[in-house]
């Protein structure tokens, strides 16, 4: 069973939450268009760096999905090997 990686944490939302928990913000085309928080707005470079750390963390975990979980998450059934 050869499964591709499914990233559950990787994304701008998670990166922003880690950088500025609870901040209210909006983003469009990699530009923060609304920032409603007293802390300084992170740069997109900071956001991307955190996203890469999240991805590296998820890549380091040997997650094994059940076939029904894989199908639910991806919409694609896992091919079952025929007994020889």
PyMOL Python script that loads the backbone (N, CA, C, O; Angstrom):
from pymol import cmd

cmd.read_pdbstr("""\
ATOM      1  N   UNK A   1       0.856  -1.165   0.000  1.00  0.00           N
ATOM      2  CA  UNK A   1       0.000   0.000   0.000  1.00  0.00           C
ATOM      3  C   UNK A   1       0.905   1.231   0.000  1.00  0.00           C
ATOM      4  O   UNK A   1       1.591   1.494   0.988  1.00  0.00           O
ATOM      5  N   UNK A   2       0.912   1.972  -1.078  1.00  0.00           N
ATOM      6  CA  UNK A   2       1.767   3.143  -1.209  1.00  0.00           C
ATOM      7  C   UNK A   2       0.908   4.392  -1.045  1.00  0.00           C
ATOM      8  O   UNK A   2       0.149   4.755  -1.944  1.00  0.00           O
ATOM      9  N   UNK A   3       1.030   5.037   0.094  1.00  0.00           N
ATOM     10  CA  UNK A   3       0.220   6.214   0.370  1.00  0.00           C
ATOM     11  C   UNK A   3       1.053   7.473   0.236  1.00  0.00           C
ATOM     12  O   UNK A   3       2.203   7.529   0.671  1.00  0.00           O
ATOM     13  N   UNK A   4       0.450   8.481  -0.374  1.00  0.00           N
ATOM     14  CA  UNK A   4       1.081   9.791  -0.418  1.00  0.00           C
ATOM     15  C   UNK A   4       0.875  10.444   0.950  1.00  0.00           C
ATOM     16  O   UNK A   4       0.037  10.002   1.735  1.00  0.00           O
ATOM     17  N   UNK A   5       1.622  11.468   1.221  1.00  0.00           N
ATOM     18  CA  UNK A   5       1.490  12.172   2.492  1.00  0.00           C
ATOM     19  C   UNK A   5       0.244  13.059   2.463  1.00  0.00           C
ATOM     20  O   UNK A   5      -0.015  13.757   1.483  1.00  0.00           O
ATOM     21  N   UNK A   6      -0.506  13.019   3.535  1.00  0.00           N
ATOM     22  CA  UNK A   6      -1.639  13.922   3.717  1.00  0.00           C
ATOM     23  C   UNK A   6      -1.235  14.883   4.825  1.00  0.00           C
ATOM     24  O   UNK A   6      -0.934  14.466   5.943  1.00  0.00           O
ATOM     25  N   UNK A   7      -1.232  16.163   4.507  1.00  0.00           N
ATOM     26  CA  UNK A   7      -0.846  17.171   5.495  1.00  0.00           C
ATOM     27  C   UNK A   7      -2.090  17.674   6.215  1.00  0.00           C
ATOM     28  O   UNK A   7      -2.976  18.276   5.607  1.00  0.00           O
ATOM     29  N   UNK A   8      -2.142  17.417   7.523  1.00  0.00           N
ATOM     30  CA  UNK A   8      -3.304  17.808   8.321  1.00  0.00           C
ATOM     31  C   UNK A   8      -3.089  19.157   9.006  1.00  0.00           C
ATOM     32  O   UNK A   8      -4.056  19.860   9.297  1.00  0.00           O
ATOM     33  N   UNK A   9      -1.842  19.524   9.264  1.00  0.00           N
ATOM     34  CA  UNK A   9      -1.541  20.764   9.981  1.00  0.00           C
ATOM     35  C   UNK A   9      -0.985  21.856   9.075  1.00  0.00           C
ATOM     36  O   UNK A   9      -1.107  23.042   9.381  1.00  0.00           O
ATOM     37  N   UNK A  10      -0.380  21.462   7.968  1.00  0.00           N
ATOM     38  CA  UNK A  10       0.300  22.386   7.065  1.00  0.00           C
ATOM     39  C   UNK A  10      -0.688  23.365   6.442  1.00  0.00           C
ATOM     40  O   UNK A  10      -1.676  22.954   5.834  1.00  0.00           O
ATOM     41  N   UNK A  11      -0.423  24.646   6.592  1.00  0.00           N
ATOM     42  CA  UNK A  11      -1.257  25.659   5.966  1.00  0.00           C
ATOM     43  C   UNK A  11      -1.038  27.024   6.584  1.00  0.00           C
ATOM     44  O   UNK A  11      -0.428  27.157   7.644  1.00  0.00           O
ATOM     45  N   UNK A  12      -1.545  28.030   5.905  1.00  0.00           N
ATOM     46  CA  UNK A  12      -1.408  29.412   6.375  1.00  0.00           C
ATOM     47  C   UNK A  12      -2.122  29.600   7.707  1.00  0.00           C
ATOM     48  O   UNK A  12      -1.596  30.261   8.602  1.00  0.00           O
ATOM     49  N   UNK A  13      -3.323  29.022   7.849  1.00  0.00           N
ATOM     50  CA  UNK A  13      -4.077  29.197   9.092  1.00  0.00           C
ATOM     51  C   UNK A  13      -3.280  28.721  10.304  1.00  0.00           C
ATOM     52  O   UNK A  13      -3.202  29.418  11.315  1.00  0.00           O
ATOM     53  N   UNK A  14      -2.693  27.539  10.199  1.00  0.00           N
ATOM     54  CA  UNK A  14      -1.929  26.997  11.316  1.00  0.00           C
ATOM     55  C   UNK A  14      -0.685  27.844  11.581  1.00  0.00           C
ATOM     56  O   UNK A  14      -0.362  28.139  12.732  1.00  0.00           O
ATOM     57  N   UNK A  15       0.006  28.231  10.515  1.00  0.00           N
ATOM     58  CA  UNK A  15       1.204  29.062  10.680  1.00  0.00           C
ATOM     59  C   UNK A  15       0.857  30.388  11.361  1.00  0.00           C
ATOM     60  O   UNK A  15       1.561  30.826  12.271  1.00  0.00           O
ATOM     61  N   UNK A  16      -0.217  31.018  10.922  1.00  0.00           N
ATOM     62  CA  UNK A  16      -0.621  32.291  11.530  1.00  0.00           C
ATOM     63  C   UNK A  16      -1.010  32.095  12.990  1.00  0.00           C
ATOM     64  O   UNK A  16      -0.689  32.932  13.833  1.00  0.00           O
ATOM     65  N   UNK A  17      -1.696  31.000  13.294  1.00  0.00           N
ATOM     66  CA  UNK A  17      -2.076  30.739  14.677  1.00  0.00           C
ATOM     67  C   UNK A  17      -0.842  30.526  15.564  1.00  0.00           C
ATOM     68  O   UNK A  17      -0.814  30.976  16.709  1.00  0.00           O
ATOM     69  N   UNK A  18       0.162  29.848  15.037  1.00  0.00           N
ATOM     70  CA  UNK A  18       1.386  29.637  15.804  1.00  0.00           C
ATOM     71  C   UNK A  18       2.154  30.947  16.003  1.00  0.00           C
ATOM     72  O   UNK A  18       2.732  31.177  17.065  1.00  0.00           O
ATOM     73  N   UNK A  19       2.157  31.799  14.980  1.00  0.00           N
ATOM     74  CA  UNK A  19       2.879  33.068  15.064  1.00  0.00           C
ATOM     75  C   UNK A  19       2.159  34.100  15.929  1.00  0.00           C
ATOM     76  O   UNK A  19       2.782  34.781  16.744  1.00  0.00           O
ATOM     77  N   UNK A  20       0.837  34.212  15.745  1.00  0.00           N
ATOM     78  CA  UNK A  20       0.052  35.217  16.461  1.00  0.00           C
ATOM     79  C   UNK A  20      -1.284  34.609  16.901  1.00  0.00           C
ATOM     80  O   UNK A  20      -2.318  34.884  16.293  1.00  0.00           O
ATOM     81  N   UNK A  21      -1.266  33.783  17.955  1.00  0.00           N
ATOM     82  CA  UNK A  21      -2.492  33.116  18.399  1.00  0.00           C
ATOM     83  C   UNK A  21      -3.639  34.111  18.631  1.00  0.00           C
ATOM     84  O   UNK A  21      -3.477  35.120  19.317  1.00  0.00           O
ATOM     85  N   UNK A  22      -4.778  33.804  18.050  1.00  0.00           N
ATOM     86  CA  UNK A  22      -5.975  34.612  18.252  1.00  0.00           C
ATOM     87  C   UNK A  22      -6.085  35.860  17.401  1.00  0.00           C
ATOM     88  O   UNK A  22      -7.089  36.566  17.484  1.00  0.00           O
ATOM     89  N   UNK A  23      -5.078  36.156  16.582  1.00  0.00           N
ATOM     90  CA  UNK A  23      -5.139  37.355  15.736  1.00  0.00           C
ATOM     91  C   UNK A  23      -6.268  37.225  14.715  1.00  0.00           C
ATOM     92  O   UNK A  23      -6.591  36.128  14.259  1.00  0.00           O
ATOM     93  N   UNK A  24      -6.853  38.359  14.371  1.00  0.00           N
ATOM     94  CA  UNK A  24      -7.880  38.414  13.314  1.00  0.00           C
ATOM     95  C   UNK A  24      -7.195  38.967  12.074  1.00  0.00           C
ATOM     96  O   UNK A  24      -6.606  40.047  12.095  1.00  0.00           O
ATOM     97  N   UNK A  25      -7.286  38.198  10.990  1.00  0.00           N
ATOM     98  CA  UNK A  25      -6.580  38.583   9.780  1.00  0.00           C
ATOM     99  C   UNK A  25      -7.288  38.013   8.561  1.00  0.00           C
ATOM    100  O   UNK A  25      -8.109  37.102   8.670  1.00  0.00           O
ATOM    101  N   UNK A  26      -6.960  38.556   7.414  1.00  0.00           N
ATOM    102  CA  UNK A  26      -7.411  38.039   6.120  1.00  0.00           C
ATOM    103  C   UNK A  26      -6.228  38.121   5.172  1.00  0.00           C
ATOM    104  O   UNK A  26      -5.363  38.988   5.292  1.00  0.00           O
ATOM    105  N   UNK A  27      -6.217  37.191   4.226  1.00  0.00           N
ATOM    106  CA  UNK A  27      -5.122  37.150   3.263  1.00  0.00           C
ATOM    107  C   UNK A  27      -5.701  36.931   1.869  1.00  0.00           C
ATOM    108  O   UNK A  27      -6.679  36.205   1.699  1.00  0.00           O
ATOM    109  N   UNK A  28      -5.088  37.565   0.882  1.00  0.00           N
ATOM    110  CA  UNK A  28      -5.498  37.391  -0.513  1.00  0.00           C
ATOM    111  C   UNK A  28      -4.252  37.433  -1.382  1.00  0.00           C
ATOM    112  O   UNK A  28      -3.480  38.390  -1.326  1.00  0.00           O
ATOM    113  N   UNK A  29      -4.056  36.398  -2.184  1.00  0.00           N
ATOM    114  CA  UNK A  29      -2.897  36.331  -3.084  1.00  0.00           C
ATOM    115  C   UNK A  29      -1.575  36.575  -2.343  1.00  0.00           C
ATOM    116  O   UNK A  29      -0.735  37.355  -2.793  1.00  0.00           O
ATOM    117  N   UNK A  30      -1.407  35.905  -1.215  1.00  0.00           N
ATOM    118  CA  UNK A  30      -0.195  35.995  -0.403  1.00  0.00           C
ATOM    119  C   UNK A  30       0.067  37.398   0.152  1.00  0.00           C
ATOM    120  O   UNK A  30       1.208  37.750   0.452  1.00  0.00           O
ATOM    121  N   UNK A  31      -0.990  38.189   0.285  1.00  0.00           N
ATOM    122  CA  UNK A  31      -0.876  39.521   0.885  1.00  0.00           C
ATOM    123  C   UNK A  31      -1.882  39.597   2.026  1.00  0.00           C
ATOM    124  O   UNK A  31      -3.066  39.317   1.839  1.00  0.00           O
ATOM    125  N   UNK A  32      -1.412  39.975   3.197  1.00  0.00           N
ATOM    126  CA  UNK A  32      -2.316  40.150   4.338  1.00  0.00           C
ATOM    127  C   UNK A  32      -3.087  41.437   4.092  1.00  0.00           C
ATOM    128  O   UNK A  32      -2.511  42.524   4.078  1.00  0.00           O
ATOM    129  N   UNK A  33      -4.392  41.305   3.899  1.00  0.00           N
ATOM    130  CA  UNK A  33      -5.230  42.452   3.543  1.00  0.00           C
ATOM    131  C   UNK A  33      -5.960  43.041   4.747  1.00  0.00           C
ATOM    132  O   UNK A  33      -6.462  44.162   4.676  1.00  0.00           O
ATOM    133  N   UNK A  34      -6.023  42.304   5.839  1.00  0.00           N
ATOM    134  CA  UNK A  34      -6.645  42.805   7.068  1.00  0.00           C
ATOM    135  C   UNK A  34      -5.826  42.298   8.243  1.00  0.00           C
ATOM    136  O   UNK A  34      -5.507  41.112   8.329  1.00  0.00           O
ATOM    137  N   UNK A  35      -5.491  43.209   9.144  1.00  0.00           N
ATOM    138  CA  UNK A  35      -4.768  42.828  10.345  1.00  0.00           C
ATOM    139  C   UNK A  35      -5.399  43.535  11.522  1.00  0.00           C
ATOM    140  O   UNK A  35      -5.282  44.753  11.658  1.00  0.00           O
ATOM    141  N   UNK A  36      -6.073  42.769  12.380  1.00  0.00           N
ATOM    142  CA  UNK A  36      -6.763  43.339  13.534  1.00  0.00           C
ATOM    143  C   UNK A  36      -6.167  42.712  14.790  1.00  0.00           C
ATOM    144  O   UNK A  36      -6.745  41.805  15.388  1.00  0.00           O
ATOM    145  N   UNK A  37      -4.995  43.220  15.175  1.00  0.00           N
ATOM    146  CA  UNK A  37      -4.290  42.686  16.334  1.00  0.00           C
ATOM    147  C   UNK A  37      -3.243  43.717  16.749  1.00  0.00           C
ATOM    148  O   UNK A  37      -2.630  44.348  15.888  1.00  0.00           O
ATOM    149  N   UNK A  38      -3.028  43.899  18.054  1.00  0.00           N
ATOM    150  CA  UNK A  38      -2.048  44.903  18.485  1.00  0.00           C
ATOM    151  C   UNK A  38      -0.594  44.484  18.240  1.00  0.00           C
ATOM    152  O   UNK A  38       0.298  45.333  18.237  1.00  0.00           O
ATOM    153  N   UNK A  39      -0.350  43.206  18.039  1.00  0.00           N
ATOM    154  CA  UNK A  39       1.008  42.735  17.774  1.00  0.00           C
ATOM    155  C   UNK A  39       1.377  43.028  16.330  1.00  0.00           C
ATOM    156  O   UNK A  39       0.495  43.174  15.483  1.00  0.00           O
ATOM    157  N   UNK A  40       2.675  43.116  16.038  1.00  0.00           N
ATOM    158  CA  UNK A  40       3.073  43.363  14.646  1.00  0.00           C
ATOM    159  C   UNK A  40       2.663  42.213  13.727  1.00  0.00           C
ATOM    160  O   UNK A  40       2.716  41.038  14.093  1.00  0.00           O
ATOM    161  N   UNK A  41       2.265  42.591  12.557  1.00  0.00           N
ATOM    162  CA  UNK A  41       1.857  41.618  11.530  1.00  0.00           C
ATOM    163  C   UNK A  41       3.088  40.832  11.073  1.00  0.00           C
ATOM    164  O   UNK A  41       4.124  41.436  10.797  1.00  0.00           O
ATOM    165  N   UNK A  42       3.000  39.494  10.986  1.00  0.00           N
ATOM    166  CA  UNK A  42       4.152  38.735  10.481  1.00  0.00           C
ATOM    167  C   UNK A  42       4.333  38.971   8.984  1.00  0.00           C
ATOM    168  O   UNK A  42       3.384  39.304   8.274  1.00  0.00           O
ATOM    169  N   UNK A  43       5.538  38.795   8.532  1.00  0.00           N
ATOM    170  CA  UNK A  43       5.782  38.899   7.090  1.00  0.00           C
ATOM    171  C   UNK A  43       5.386  37.577   6.435  1.00  0.00           C
ATOM    172  O   UNK A  43       5.290  36.554   7.113  1.00  0.00           O
ATOM    173  N   UNK A  44       5.161  37.593   5.150  1.00  0.00           N
ATOM    174  CA  UNK A  44       4.852  36.358   4.433  1.00  0.00           C
ATOM    175  C   UNK A  44       6.050  35.420   4.466  1.00  0.00           C
ATOM    176  O   UNK A  44       5.882  34.201   4.421  1.00  0.00           O
ATOM    177  N   UNK A  45       7.250  35.970   4.543  1.00  0.00           N
ATOM    178  CA  UNK A  45       8.444  35.118   4.672  1.00  0.00           C
ATOM    179  C   UNK A  45       8.392  34.340   5.989  1.00  0.00           C
ATOM    180  O   UNK A  45       8.702  33.149   6.019  1.00  0.00           O
ATOM    181  N   UNK A  46       7.999  35.011   7.077  1.00  0.00           N
ATOM    182  CA  UNK A  46       7.855  34.325   8.369  1.00  0.00           C
ATOM    183  C   UNK A  46       6.791  33.231   8.287  1.00  0.00           C
ATOM    184  O   UNK A  46       6.986  32.124   8.790  1.00  0.00           O
ATOM    185  N   UNK A  47       5.673  33.551   7.654  1.00  0.00           N
ATOM    186  CA  UNK A  47       4.584  32.580   7.511  1.00  0.00           C
ATOM    187  C   UNK A  47       5.063  31.364   6.730  1.00  0.00           C
ATOM    188  O   UNK A  47       4.806  30.228   7.126  1.00  0.00           O
ATOM    189  N   UNK A  48       5.760  31.600   5.619  1.00  0.00           N
ATOM    190  CA  UNK A  48       6.267  30.485   4.796  1.00  0.00           C
ATOM    191  C   UNK A  48       7.286  29.636   5.561  1.00  0.00           C
ATOM    192  O   UNK A  48       7.294  28.412   5.433  1.00  0.00           O
ATOM    193  N   UNK A  49       8.144  30.281   6.355  1.00  0.00           N
ATOM    194  CA  UNK A  49       9.137  29.543   7.152  1.00  0.00           C
ATOM    195  C   UNK A  49       8.433  28.618   8.149  1.00  0.00           C
ATOM    196  O   UNK A  49       8.830  27.464   8.312  1.00  0.00           O
ATOM    197  N   UNK A  50       7.394  29.118   8.811  1.00  0.00           N
ATOM    198  CA  UNK A  50       6.662  28.292   9.763  1.00  0.00           C
ATOM    199  C   UNK A  50       5.955  27.156   9.021  1.00  0.00           C
ATOM    200  O   UNK A  50       5.921  26.027   9.511  1.00  0.00           O
ATOM    201  N   UNK A  51       5.397  27.441   7.857  1.00  0.00           N
ATOM    202  CA  UNK A  51       4.733  26.395   7.071  1.00  0.00           C
ATOM    203  C   UNK A  51       5.716  25.287   6.712  1.00  0.00           C
ATOM    204  O   UNK A  51       5.356  24.111   6.765  1.00  0.00           O
ATOM    205  N   UNK A  52       6.941  25.634   6.350  1.00  0.00           N
ATOM    206  CA  UNK A  52       7.941  24.618   6.014  1.00  0.00           C
ATOM    207  C   UNK A  52       8.316  23.792   7.243  1.00  0.00           C
ATOM    208  O   UNK A  52       8.568  22.593   7.127  1.00  0.00           O
ATOM    209  N   UNK A  53       8.355  24.417   8.410  1.00  0.00           N
ATOM    210  CA  UNK A  53       8.633  23.672   9.650  1.00  0.00           C
ATOM    211  C   UNK A  53       7.487  22.699   9.948  1.00  0.00           C
ATOM    212  O   UNK A  53       7.714  21.563  10.364  1.00  0.00           O
ATOM    213  N   UNK A  54       6.272  23.158   9.731  1.00  0.00           N
ATOM    214  CA  UNK A  54       5.106  22.287   9.941  1.00  0.00           C
ATOM    215  C   UNK A  54       5.184  21.088   8.992  1.00  0.00           C
ATOM    216  O   UNK A  54       4.967  19.947   9.401  1.00  0.00           O
ATOM    217  N   UNK A  55       5.492  21.357   7.731  1.00  0.00           N
ATOM    218  CA  UNK A  55       5.580  20.285   6.734  1.00  0.00           C
ATOM    219  C   UNK A  55       6.674  19.291   7.103  1.00  0.00           C
ATOM    220  O   UNK A  55       6.470  18.081   7.004  1.00  0.00           O
ATOM    221  N   UNK A  56       7.833  19.790   7.528  1.00  0.00           N
ATOM    222  CA  UNK A  56       8.932  18.904   7.927  1.00  0.00           C
ATOM    223  C   UNK A  56       8.523  18.050   9.122  1.00  0.00           C
ATOM    224  O   UNK A  56       8.858  16.867   9.183  1.00  0.00           O
ATOM    225  N   UNK A  57       7.802  18.640  10.067  1.00  0.00           N
ATOM    226  CA  UNK A  57       7.312  17.888  11.219  1.00  0.00           C
ATOM    227  C   UNK A  57       6.374  16.776  10.770  1.00  0.00           C
ATOM    228  O   UNK A  57       6.516  15.630  11.197  1.00  0.00           O
ATOM    229  N   UNK A  58       5.413  17.112   9.909  1.00  0.00           N
ATOM    230  CA  UNK A  58       4.466  16.092   9.440  1.00  0.00           C
ATOM    231  C   UNK A  58       5.172  15.015   8.623  1.00  0.00           C
ATOM    232  O   UNK A  58       4.814  13.840   8.713  1.00  0.00           O
ATOM    233  N   UNK A  59       6.167  15.397   7.830  1.00  0.00           N
ATOM    234  CA  UNK A  59       6.930  14.410   7.052  1.00  0.00           C
ATOM    235  C   UNK A  59       7.690  13.445   7.960  1.00  0.00           C
ATOM    236  O   UNK A  59       7.967  12.312   7.566  1.00  0.00           O
ATOM    237  N   UNK A  60       8.032  13.888   9.178  1.00  0.00           N
ATOM    238  CA  UNK A  60       8.822  13.056  10.083  1.00  0.00           C
ATOM    239  C   UNK A  60       7.988  12.000  10.809  1.00  0.00           C
ATOM    240  O   UNK A  60       8.542  11.158  11.517  1.00  0.00           O
ATOM    241  N   UNK A  61       6.687  12.033  10.646  1.00  0.00           N
ATOM    242  CA  UNK A  61       5.802  11.109  11.350  1.00  0.00           C
ATOM    243  C   UNK A  61       5.354  10.008  10.394  1.00  0.00           C
ATOM    244  O   UNK A  61       4.878  10.290   9.294  1.00  0.00           O
ATOM    245  N   UNK A  62       5.505   8.772  10.810  1.00  0.00           N
ATOM    246  CA  UNK A  62       5.124   7.626   9.988  1.00  0.00           C
ATOM    247  C   UNK A  62       3.645   7.294  10.212  1.00  0.00           C
ATOM    248  O   UNK A  62       3.309   6.323  10.890  1.00  0.00           O
ATOM    249  N   UNK A  63       2.787   8.104   9.642  1.00  0.00           N
ATOM    250  CA  UNK A  63       1.345   7.898   9.801  1.00  0.00           C
ATOM    251  C   UNK A  63       0.886   6.757   8.907  1.00  0.00           C
ATOM    252  O   UNK A  63       1.252   6.692   7.733  1.00  0.00           O
ATOM    253  N   UNK A  64       0.088   5.861   9.463  1.00  0.00           N
ATOM    254  CA  UNK A  64      -0.484   4.756   8.699  1.00  0.00           C
ATOM    255  C   UNK A  64      -2.004   4.887   8.778  1.00  0.00           C
ATOM    256  O   UNK A  64      -2.589   4.796   9.858  1.00  0.00           O
ATOM    257  N   UNK A  65      -2.630   5.102   7.632  1.00  0.00           N
ATOM    258  CA  UNK A  65      -4.076   5.278   7.552  1.00  0.00           C
ATOM    259  C   UNK A  65      -4.770   3.947   7.315  1.00  0.00           C
ATOM    260  O   UNK A  65      -4.249   3.082   6.611  1.00  0.00           O
ATOM    261  N   UNK A  66      -5.931   3.789   7.897  1.00  0.00           N
ATOM    262  CA  UNK A  66      -6.794   2.666   7.553  1.00  0.00           C
ATOM    263  C   UNK A  66      -7.389   2.949   6.177  1.00  0.00           C
ATOM    264  O   UNK A  66      -7.548   4.115   5.814  1.00  0.00           O
ATOM    265  N   UNK A  67      -7.724   1.914   5.398  1.00  0.00           N
ATOM    266  CA  UNK A  67      -8.270   2.148   4.060  1.00  0.00           C
ATOM    267  C   UNK A  67      -9.498   3.064   4.069  1.00  0.00           C
ATOM    268  O   UNK A  67      -9.632   3.924   3.199  1.00  0.00           O
ATOM    269  N   UNK A  68     -10.388   2.887   5.042  1.00  0.00           N
ATOM    270  CA  UNK A  68     -11.585   3.734   5.074  1.00  0.00           C
ATOM    271  C   UNK A  68     -11.249   5.184   5.430  1.00  0.00           C
ATOM    272  O   UNK A  68     -11.931   6.101   4.971  1.00  0.00           O
ATOM    273  N   UNK A  69     -10.217   5.403   6.234  1.00  0.00           N
ATOM    274  CA  UNK A  69      -9.782   6.768   6.549  1.00  0.00           C
ATOM    275  C   UNK A  69      -9.193   7.435   5.303  1.00  0.00           C
ATOM    276  O   UNK A  69      -9.492   8.589   4.996  1.00  0.00           O
ATOM    277  N   UNK A  70      -8.350   6.682   4.595  1.00  0.00           N
ATOM    278  CA  UNK A  70      -7.737   7.190   3.369  1.00  0.00           C
ATOM    279  C   UNK A  70      -8.819   7.571   2.356  1.00  0.00           C
ATOM    280  O   UNK A  70      -8.771   8.643   1.752  1.00  0.00           O
ATOM    281  N   UNK A  71      -9.783   6.686   2.182  1.00  0.00           N
ATOM    282  CA  UNK A  71     -10.864   6.949   1.232  1.00  0.00           C
ATOM    283  C   UNK A  71     -11.653   8.192   1.633  1.00  0.00           C
ATOM    284  O   UNK A  71     -12.014   9.001   0.777  1.00  0.00           O
ATOM    285  N   UNK A  72     -11.920   8.348   2.923  1.00  0.00           N
ATOM    286  CA  UNK A  72     -12.677   9.509   3.396  1.00  0.00           C
ATOM    287  C   UNK A  72     -11.906  10.807   3.191  1.00  0.00           C
ATOM    288  O   UNK A  72     -12.479  11.817   2.781  1.00  0.00           O
ATOM    289  N   UNK A  73     -10.611  10.781   3.475  1.00  0.00           N
ATOM    290  CA  UNK A  73      -9.794  11.984   3.362  1.00  0.00           C
ATOM    291  C   UNK A  73      -9.499  12.379   1.919  1.00  0.00           C
ATOM    292  O   UNK A  73      -9.444  13.565   1.594  1.00  0.00           O
ATOM    293  N   UNK A  74      -9.313  11.397   1.067  1.00  0.00           N
ATOM    294  CA  UNK A  74      -8.885  11.685  -0.307  1.00  0.00           C
ATOM    295  C   UNK A  74      -9.964  11.487  -1.354  1.00  0.00           C
ATOM    296  O   UNK A  74      -9.858  12.002  -2.467  1.00  0.00           O
ATOM    297  N   UNK A  75     -11.007  10.739  -1.000  1.00  0.00           N
ATOM    298  CA  UNK A  75     -12.015  10.392  -1.992  1.00  0.00           C
ATOM    299  C   UNK A  75     -11.553   9.288  -2.925  1.00  0.00           C
ATOM    300  O   UNK A  75     -12.221   8.978  -3.911  1.00  0.00           O
ATOM    301  N   UNK A  76     -10.390   8.688  -2.606  1.00  0.00           N
ATOM    302  CA  UNK A  76      -9.833   7.628  -3.449  1.00  0.00           C
ATOM    303  C   UNK A  76      -9.628   6.371  -2.612  1.00  0.00           C
ATOM    304  O   UNK A  76      -8.949   6.411  -1.586  1.00  0.00           O
ATOM    305  N   UNK A  77     -10.209   5.265  -3.043  1.00  0.00           N
ATOM    306  CA  UNK A  77      -9.981   4.023  -2.291  1.00  0.00           C
ATOM    307  C   UNK A  77      -8.539   3.547  -2.467  1.00  0.00           C
ATOM    308  O   UNK A  77      -7.909   3.807  -3.492  1.00  0.00           O
ATOM    309  N   UNK A  78      -8.032   2.855  -1.466  1.00  0.00           N
ATOM    310  CA  UNK A  78      -6.706   2.239  -1.563  1.00  0.00           C
ATOM    311  C   UNK A  78      -6.881   0.914  -2.287  1.00  0.00           C
ATOM    312  O   UNK A  78      -7.774   0.126  -1.976  1.00  0.00           O
ATOM    313  N   UNK A  79      -6.006   0.692  -3.260  1.00  0.00           N
ATOM    314  CA  UNK A  79      -6.081  -0.577  -4.003  1.00  0.00           C
ATOM    315  C   UNK A  79      -5.615  -1.698  -3.093  1.00  0.00           C
ATOM    316  O   UNK A  79      -4.536  -1.629  -2.505  1.00  0.00           O
ATOM    317  N   UNK A  80      -6.430  -2.719  -2.985  1.00  0.00           N
ATOM    318  CA  UNK A  80      -6.068  -3.875  -2.179  1.00  0.00           C
ATOM    319  C   UNK A  80      -5.312  -4.862  -3.052  1.00  0.00           C
ATOM    320  O   UNK A  80      -5.679  -5.104  -4.202  1.00  0.00           O
ATOM    321  N   UNK A  81      -4.236  -5.436  -2.481  1.00  0.00           N
ATOM    322  CA  UNK A  81      -3.451  -6.427  -3.223  1.00  0.00           C
ATOM    323  C   UNK A  81      -4.157  -7.762  -3.164  1.00  0.00           C
ATOM    324  O   UNK A  81      -4.673  -8.177  -2.126  1.00  0.00           O
ATOM    325  N   UNK A  82      -4.165  -8.412  -4.293  1.00  0.00           N
ATOM    326  CA  UNK A  82      -4.759  -9.752  -4.389  1.00  0.00           C
ATOM    327  C   UNK A  82      -3.825 -10.771  -3.742  1.00  0.00           C
ATOM    328  O   UNK A  82      -2.605 -10.665  -3.867  1.00  0.00           O
ATOM    329  N   UNK A  83      -4.390 -11.745  -3.061  1.00  0.00           N
ATOM    330  CA  UNK A  83      -3.576 -12.818  -2.477  1.00  0.00           C
ATOM    331  C   UNK A  83      -3.008 -13.672  -3.606  1.00  0.00           C
ATOM    332  O   UNK A  83      -3.708 -13.972  -4.573  1.00  0.00           O
ATOM    333  N   UNK A  84      -1.746 -14.063  -3.485  1.00  0.00           N
ATOM    334  CA  UNK A  84      -1.080 -14.830  -4.543  1.00  0.00           C
ATOM    335  C   UNK A  84      -1.445 -16.291  -4.485  1.00  0.00           C
ATOM    336  O   UNK A  84      -0.972 -17.078  -5.305  1.00  0.00           O
TER     337      UNK A  84
END
""", "prot")
cmd.dss("prot")
cmd.show_as("cartoon", "prot")
cmd.util.cbc("prot")
cmd.orient("prot")
